Amino acid sequence: MRVFHDNIGYSSIFHAGILTLMHGIQICWEEGLRDIICYTDSMHTIHLVQHLDVSTHCYENKIAIIRKYMTKD
């Protein structure tokens, strides 16, 4: 089992969820884990990552990183 923590300062729960998803996927990739399942209670996060155009969203870069990992072999 591997855990991580970070200090994001004053932010929102949505931002924390996006960061957690991004860092969690990165850790899995570094550990060689490719077939992973992520759980979240944020439908907004799921919808942004899977469906919406986020080109003007404030978390566009982080969402792009998540999407990049989701499409890797």
Stockholm file with secondary structure:
# STOCKHOLM 1.0

chainA/1-73         MRVFHDNIGYSSIFHAGILTLMHGIQICWEEGLRDIICYTDSMHTIHLVQHLDVSTHCYENKIAIIRKYMTKD
#=GR chainA/1-73 SS CCCCCCCCCSCCHHHHHHHHHHHHHHHHHHTTCCSCCCCCSCHHHHHHHHTCCCTTSTTHHHHHHHHHHHHCC
#=GC SS_cons        CCCCCCCCCSCCHHHHHHHHHHHHHHHHHHTTCCSCCCCCSCHHHHHHHHTCCCTTSTTHHHHHHHHHHHHCC
//
